[in-house]
Amino acid sequence: MIDWKRKYYIVLALLIFIVIIWNIQILVLAIRIEQKDNEIWQQKVEIEDLKEQLDRERIKK
């Protein structure tokens, strides 16, 4: 009976550990996606600024 409980708790602990590691990997992936999204957004803003500058220069000429 003690061996059965011990095996049960070991398996339960391993499953919890696997789930924790899996969740950490998902969080890391989400952070990377968020950073990439921020980079893309920043590039879009820079492109819009450059377009506005180009339009201003065209109007001046």
C-alpha positions in Angstrom: 0.0 0.0 0.0 2.8 2.4 0.8 4.5 1.6 -2.5 1.3 2.4 -4.4 0.9 5.7 -2.7 4.5 6.6 -3.3 4.3 5.8 -7.0 1.1 7.8 -7.3 2.7 10.8 -5.7 5.8 10.5 -7.9 3.7 10.3 -11.0 1.6 13.2 -9.9 4.7 15.3 -9.1 6.1 14.6 -12.6 2.9 15.5 -14.3 2.7 18.8 -12.3 6.4 19.5 -13.2 5.7 18.8 -16.9 2.7 21.1 -16.9 4.7 23.9 -15.2 7.5 23.6 -17.8 4.9 23.6 -20.6 3.3 26.8 -19.2 6.7 28.5 -18.9 7.4 27.6 -22.6 4.0 29.1 -23.6 4.7 32.3 -21.6 8.2 32.6 -23.3 6.6 32.1 -26.7 3.9 34.7 -25.9 6.6 37.2 -24.8 8.5 36.7 -28.0 5.4 37.1 -30.1 4.6 40.3 -28.2 8.1 41.7 -28.8 7.9 40.9 -32.5 4.5 42.6 -32.7 5.9 45.7 -31.0 8.8 45.7 -33.5 6.3 45.5 -36.4 4.1 48.2 -35.0 7.2 50.5 -34.5 8.2 49.9 -38.1 4.7 50.7 -39.3 4.8 54.0 -37.3 8.3 54.8 -38.8 6.9 54.1 -42.3 4.0 56.4 -41.7 6.3 59.2 -40.5 8.5 58.8 -43.6 5.4 59.0 -45.8 4.4 62.2 -44.1 7.9 63.6 -44.5 7.9 62.7 -48.2 4.5 64.3 -48.7 5.7 67.5 -47.0 8.8 67.6 -49.2 6.6 67.1 -52.3 4.3 69.9 -51.3 7.3 72.3 -50.7 8.6 71.6 -54.2 
